């Protein structure tokens, strides 16, 4: 184990300059882990943005599984079993990550070797395997209602394939179960949108006015026909006033990409000036995209400009806003006056 106060051999000199620049932004604990692992002989294949790091953070990817471990406050281990870098560490804010690839797959034994290792008696007494659980579509869907931390983090929803494969009676039972449980998140909205019934539509209409931004955005995504354009606009403006980086921002920006009348655009400019830095950074990226400067929602070539919004210093935020407006050909004065 590496303690936070132990000296770490520096191994940055041989890294590309862009790697060193990104690593300087890492919290001390994660940076110490990177330095120790480099000193142990591992190599970095990439340092930059992308999953699981948000745009304002960064992710360092090692070429081989890590052999060092870190004993430092605020550093947490995470796993992503469905990703090519399935394990790593993150900081408290969930902005910076150090990840590793999976361990090499052991060479499988041949069938002849497996047979030779097993005695005839062992083969004879083995009972055929039988499913231990009900594998009907309804049972599979009901099991999927239990979401663990990894499924929550990776955005995995309920088993809609099982729902679609269910017969009429089972579908009716599933709909009744969902309505009894109530709508508590986007997964419930996504599942109820599969039902063409007045009871499901009524529940979704009520959800469109929820105080929960995530739920409202999910209705806009999965049951768009139930929401009038004016309601959609008001919901997006309201969301921009309070969504957080891990609390509905991504879903809100996804909807804004498709629907951005003047009130929504004004709310974006206002949010880039007044919201916390991690939100403002992403909002600036959306304004850049909507102006036609990039085909991507977050243009990584313009990331240095967007990162200037990650500050709570008013003067620095205004300077970043003016720089963005200059690039977009927008007069900043009306927005600055409206934001105070």
N, C-alpha and C positions, 0 to 999 in steps of 0.2 A: 504493500500500500504506500501511496505517496502522500505525505502530509502537506498541508498548505504552506508550511513555513520551511520545508526542506529545499535546499538549493537544487535547481533543475538545470542540467547541461543544456546550453543553448545550441540549437541546430537550425536556426533560421537562415544562416548565411547562404546556403545553397538553394533556398527556395526561390521561385520566380517572384519578382517584385509585387505582382498583383496578389499573390498568396500572402505575402508578408503584410501588405496593406490591409487586407481583410482580417487577418489574424490579430492585428493590433486592436481591432474593435471588439474582440472576444472578451468576456469577463475573465478576470485573473485565474480563476480555478480551471476553466476550460482551456485557457491558453497554456497553463502549466501542464495539463494532461497532454496537449498536442506536442509540447516541447519534449516531454519525457518519452513519449512514444516515438518521436523522431530520433531521439538519442538512443533508443533501444533498437533502432535499425529499420523501423517501418517507414513507409513513404506515403506522401499525400498525392492523390490523383486529381483532386479538385477542391477548391475553396471558393465558395460563392453562394448565390441564391438558389432557391428551389426547395422542393419538399425535403424535410418537414419544416424548414425555416420559412417564416413569413418574409415578404419583400424587404422589410427594414432590417432583417437579421442576416445570418449567413450559416452555411453548413460546411464543415471540413470532412472530407471523405478519405479514409485510409485505404491503402491497397490490400492490406492483410488484416486478419483479426488482431485486435489490440491485446498486448500482454501486460500492460500497466493498468493500474486501477487508481482512482483518485479518492482521497478521503478529505473532502472539503465541503463546507456548508454551502447550501444553495445549488448544489449540482445533483441532478437526478438521472437515474438510468431509465431508458425507455426501450421499447421493442416495437418493430413494425414487421410482423411476420409475412405480410404480403408484398414487401418491398425488397429490392435487390440489396439494400444495405439494412439488414433487419434488426440491428441493435446499435445503441449508442448512448450518449449522454447529452443532457441539455441544461441550460441555466434556469433559474427560477422563473424568469419571464416567458420562457418558451420561444425565445428569439434566436438563440445560438445553439448549434448542435455539433457534436463530434461523433461520427458514425463509422461503422466497420462493415465489411462484406461478410457473408456467411462463411463458416469454416468449410474447408474442402470436403467434398463428399467422399466417404470411404469407398474404396474399390469393392464392388459387390462380388461375393463368392459365386462361382458357377453352380448350376443345378446339380452337377455331379458331386461337387464338394459338399453341398448341402445334404444330398442323399447319403453320402458316405459318413457324415457326422451324426446321422440319426440311426438308431437301431431299429430293426423290424418291430420289436415290441412297442417302441415309442409310437411308431406310425400306426400300429394296429389299434392302440387304445385311444387315439385322439378322436374326439367327437366332432362331427361337422359343426362349423360355426353357424349360429343363427342370429338374426338381428335381435338386439336386446331392447329396442325401443320401437314404438309405433312409428312407421315411416310414411304414414299417409300425408297428403298435402296439408290437411288441417293441422295435424300434429307438428309438422315441420314449421309451419307458420307460427304456431303458438310458441314453439321453442325459441323462435327468432325474436320474440318480444323481449327476451332477456338480453340486454345489451351490456357487454363488458367494457372495460376501459379502452381496450385496443379497438373495438368496433366503434366506440364513441369517437376516439381520436381520428380514425381513418374514415369517418363518415359513412360507415356501412349501415344500411337501412334494414328494415324487416325483409323477410324472404318473400318478395313479390312473385317470384316464379312459382312458389308453392301456392300462393293465393290464387294465381291465374290458373293453376292446374286443378284447383278444388272444384267439386261438383256444386250444384245449386244449394243443396242443404247445408253443406259445409261453408259455403260462401256466406249464407245467411247467418250462420252461427258466428263466423268470424266478424262480420259487420256488427252484429249485436255486441260482441265482446269489445270491439274497438270503441263503439259508442258508449258502452258502460264505463270503460277506462277513462274516456275523455281525451281531449287533444292537449298533449303536454309538450310537443316538439314537432320538428319537421317530419319525422318518421310517421307519426300518426296522420298528419295531413297527406303525405304521399300515399299511405295505404288506403285511407278513406276515399281518395280521389279515384281509386280503382272501381268504386261502386256507383252504378247509375241508378241511384234511388233518391227519393226526396228527403229521406231522413239523413242520408250522408251529405247531400247538398246543403241542407239546413245547418248541419253542424259546421260545415266548411264556411258558410256565409257568416256565421257567428265568429268563427276563428279569424276571418278577414278583419275583424275589428278588435282583435286581442291586444292587450297591452304589451304582449311579448313580440318583439320585432322579428325574431326567428320564425314564429308561427305565421305572422302576417306575410312575410316574404315567401314562406313555403306555399301559402295559398295562392299568391301571385304566380308562383312557378307552376304548381301542379293543378290549379283550378282557376286558371286565368279568366275563363268565361263567366265566372261568378262575381267578378269585381269590375265595376265601371271605371273608366279611365280617370275620372276625377278622384275616385277613392284610391286608385292606384297611385296617382300623383301625391295625394295627401299622405298616404302611408309611407312613401319613399322619403318625402320631406321630413316627416316625423322621425323616421328611423335614423336619418343622417344626424339628427340632433343628439342621439344617445347610444348608437350601436358601438360596440367595442371590437377589437381585433379578433377576439375569440367568442364574440357574442352577437353574431349576425351581420358583421361588416361584409364578408365575402358574398353572402346571399343578397344583401342589399345592392352591392355594386353590380352583381350579375343582372339584377332586374333593371338597374339604371342604364346598363349598356343598351338594353332594348327599348327603354322608355325614359326619355329625358327632355320633357318640355321645359319651358323657361323657368317655372318655379323650382324644378329639380336642379337645373343648372345653377341657379342662384344659391340653392342650398349647398351644392358642392363647393362653390367658391367660399361661402360662409364657413363651411366645415373645415376647409383647408386653412382658414385663419384662426379658428376658435377651438377646434377639437384637439385632443391629445396628439402628440407627435406621431405615434404609430398609425392612428387613423388618418391624420392629415397627409401623411406620406402616401398612403394608398389612394386617398381622394385626389391628390395632385396627379397621380398616375392615371386615374380615370379621366380627369379633365384633359390631360395630354392626349389620351386615346380618342376621346370624343371630338377633339378638335381636328382629327384626321392626321395627327403627327405620327401615329403608329397604328399598325394593324393589331398589335397585341394590347391587352388590357393594361399590362404593366410593362413598359418598354425598358428593358434592362440597359440599353444604351444611354437612356436619360436618368438612370438610377441616381447618379451623384446629385442631380438637381432635386430629385424627390427626397433624398435623404436630408437635405437642408431643412425640411419641414419637421424633422425629428428633434424638436427643441421646444422648450416652454418659455424661452426668452422672447418677449414680444418683439423686440427690435429685430432679432434674427429671423423670426417667423415672417414679419412684414417684408424683410429684405428678400427672403425666399419667395414670397408671394409676388413681389414686384418682378423678380427675375422670371417666374413662370408666366406671368401676364405678358411680359415683354416678348417671350418666346411665342406665345399664342396670339399676339397682336390684340390683346384685350386691355382696355383702360382699367387700371386697378382702383382708381379713385372712388367710384360708386360703391364698390365692395368694401373698401377700407373705411369709408364713411359709415356704412351700414353696420359694420362690426364693432365700431367704437374705438 
